Amino acid sequence: MNDLENIISDQVWEQVGNQVCNQVGNQVEEQVWAQVDSQVWEQDSDQVWEQVRDQVWDQVSDQAEETIK
């Protein structure tokens, strides 16, 4: 290959490499964020459910005690 062919070949490979890296990077980023989001949602929803359950239980218990008195 001559110098011009080498320069063109290097530029093409650099562009292809950058495109592949960007696409793979974007896909990995989307997958990671989707996984993190679902884990956070599950954790948050579990915590919210526990709080609501505890509050409802406390209210029902208090009302039951008042009814018994």
Backbone bond lengths (Angstrom), bond angles and torsions (degrees), N, CA, C in turn:
res aa  C-N    CA-C-N  psi(-1)  N-CA   C-N-CA  omega(-1)  CA-C   N-CA-C  phi
1 M - - - 1.450 - - 1.522 109.44 -
2 N 1.309 113.51 145.62 1.462 116.65 175.99 1.523 109.30 -89.57
3 D 1.314 116.28 177.23 1.463 121.31 -175.81 1.523 112.39 -61.05
4 L 1.339 117.14 -41.48 1.458 120.64 -179.23 1.526 110.58 -64.33
5 E 1.326 117.30 -42.15 1.465 121.13 178.02 1.519 110.93 -63.64
6 N 1.316 117.08 -40.00 1.462 121.43 178.03 1.528 110.83 -63.31
7 I 1.329 116.46 -42.77 1.464 120.70 -179.96 1.518 110.25 -63.85
8 I 1.346 115.88 -46.55 1.464 120.29 179.68 1.518 110.33 -63.35
9 S 1.318 117.15 -45.11 1.462 121.62 179.78 1.529 110.98 -60.77
10 D 1.313 116.73 -43.61 1.471 120.78 178.69 1.524 110.94 -62.97
11 Q 1.337 116.65 -41.50 1.464 120.14 -179.61 1.527 111.21 -66.26
12 V 1.332 115.98 -42.18 1.465 120.02 179.49 1.524 109.86 -63.19
13 W 1.321 117.50 -47.78 1.458 120.45 -179.77 1.520 111.83 -63.63
14 E 1.331 116.05 -35.58 1.465 119.46 177.91 1.528 110.26 -65.54
15 Q 1.343 116.53 -44.11 1.462 119.87 179.04 1.521 111.40 -64.60
16 V 1.335 116.34 -44.34 1.467 120.23 178.93 1.526 109.73 -62.90
17 G 1.311 116.57 -44.15 1.460 120.59 178.86 1.510 112.08 -60.57
18 N 1.333 116.53 -42.81 1.466 120.12 178.68 1.523 111.26 -64.37
19 Q 1.332 116.68 -42.15 1.460 120.07 179.62 1.525 110.99 -63.58
20 V 1.318 116.57 -44.35 1.464 120.68 179.60 1.524 110.16 -63.61
21 C 1.318 116.55 -45.18 1.474 120.08 179.16 1.519 110.79 -61.13
22 N 1.333 117.00 -42.46 1.460 119.97 179.33 1.517 111.53 -64.44
23 Q 1.323 116.92 -44.50 1.462 119.96 -178.83 1.530 111.06 -65.38
24 V 1.315 116.30 -46.46 1.464 120.13 179.43 1.525 109.77 -64.45
25 G 1.317 116.49 -42.74 1.463 120.37 178.92 1.513 111.72 -60.60
26 N 1.333 116.90 -43.04 1.461 120.63 178.76 1.524 111.60 -64.77
27 Q 1.319 116.72 -41.92 1.464 120.21 179.42 1.529 111.12 -63.98
28 V 1.315 116.12 -44.82 1.464 120.34 179.42 1.523 109.73 -63.65
29 E 1.321 116.80 -42.90 1.464 120.82 -179.97 1.529 110.34 -61.47
30 E 1.332 117.15 -44.64 1.466 120.68 178.68 1.527 111.42 -61.74
31 Q 1.327 116.37 -43.31 1.467 120.12 -179.72 1.521 111.56 -65.28
32 V 1.320 116.04 -42.81 1.467 120.01 -179.72 1.529 109.91 -64.12
33 W 1.340 117.07 -46.01 1.464 119.61 -179.39 1.516 111.37 -65.04
34 A 1.337 116.90 -37.44 1.464 119.75 178.09 1.523 110.36 -63.24
35 Q 1.333 116.31 -41.95 1.462 120.26 179.94 1.530 110.67 -67.64
36 V 1.317 116.72 -45.38 1.464 120.41 179.19 1.522 110.08 -61.63
37 D 1.325 116.37 -43.45 1.462 120.98 -179.80 1.522 111.03 -60.86
38 S 1.332 116.67 -44.62 1.464 118.55 -179.11 1.524 111.43 -67.49
39 Q 1.326 117.12 -37.32 1.463 119.77 178.87 1.525 110.77 -67.46
40 V 1.323 116.66 -41.61 1.467 120.40 178.90 1.517 109.39 -65.07
41 W 1.346 117.30 -43.11 1.464 121.13 179.65 1.522 110.04 -60.15
42 E 1.344 116.40 -45.84 1.463 119.59 179.78 1.520 110.90 -61.79
43 Q 1.314 116.33 -44.19 1.464 120.66 -178.87 1.524 110.28 -65.81
44 D 1.334 116.55 -46.13 1.464 120.17 180.00 1.518 111.16 -63.89
45 S 1.333 116.78 -43.09 1.458 119.08 -178.20 1.525 110.59 -66.18
46 D 1.333 117.46 -35.87 1.469 120.54 176.22 1.526 110.31 -63.33
47 Q 1.317 116.84 -42.64 1.459 120.62 -179.30 1.530 110.78 -66.83
48 V 1.327 115.81 -42.76 1.462 119.48 178.49 1.519 109.67 -62.65
49 W 1.339 117.28 -45.11 1.468 120.96 179.97 1.532 110.43 -59.24
50 E 1.320 117.08 -43.75 1.471 120.18 179.37 1.525 110.79 -61.51
51 Q 1.313 117.21 -42.75 1.463 120.50 -179.60 1.521 110.97 -64.81
52 V 1.316 116.30 -45.63 1.469 120.15 179.83 1.517 110.01 -63.62
53 R 1.324 116.70 -45.15 1.468 121.10 179.51 1.522 110.68 -58.89
54 D 1.331 116.15 -45.08 1.462 120.24 -179.67 1.527 111.31 -64.28
55 Q 1.326 116.94 -41.25 1.463 120.01 179.87 1.525 111.24 -66.03
56 V 1.319 115.97 -43.58 1.475 119.60 179.14 1.520 109.53 -63.69
57 W 1.318 116.71 -43.51 1.463 120.62 -179.93 1.531 110.65 -60.58
58 D 1.332 116.05 -43.93 1.467 120.14 178.97 1.529 111.10 -61.35
59 Q 1.328 116.50 -44.00 1.460 120.21 -179.63 1.530 111.50 -64.91
60 V 1.318 116.13 -44.66 1.470 119.96 179.59 1.527 110.17 -64.19
61 S 1.328 116.45 -42.18 1.466 120.20 178.83 1.521 111.05 -62.06
62 D 1.348 116.06 -44.55 1.463 119.87 179.12 1.524 111.40 -61.63
63 Q 1.328 116.99 -43.20 1.455 121.01 -179.74 1.533 110.63 -66.51
64 A 1.317 116.48 -38.40 1.465 120.11 179.03 1.532 109.72 -64.93
65 E 1.311 116.96 -42.64 1.468 120.41 179.25 1.523 110.47 -63.65
66 E 1.323 117.40 -40.93 1.465 120.97 179.22 1.520 110.17 -65.07
67 T 1.312 117.21 -37.65 1.463 121.44 -179.10 1.530 110.37 -67.93
68 I 1.328 116.11 -37.28 1.467 120.84 -178.24 1.523 110.45 -71.68
69 K 1.314 119.46 -32.79 1.463 122.58 -176.15 1.438 110.03 -68.11
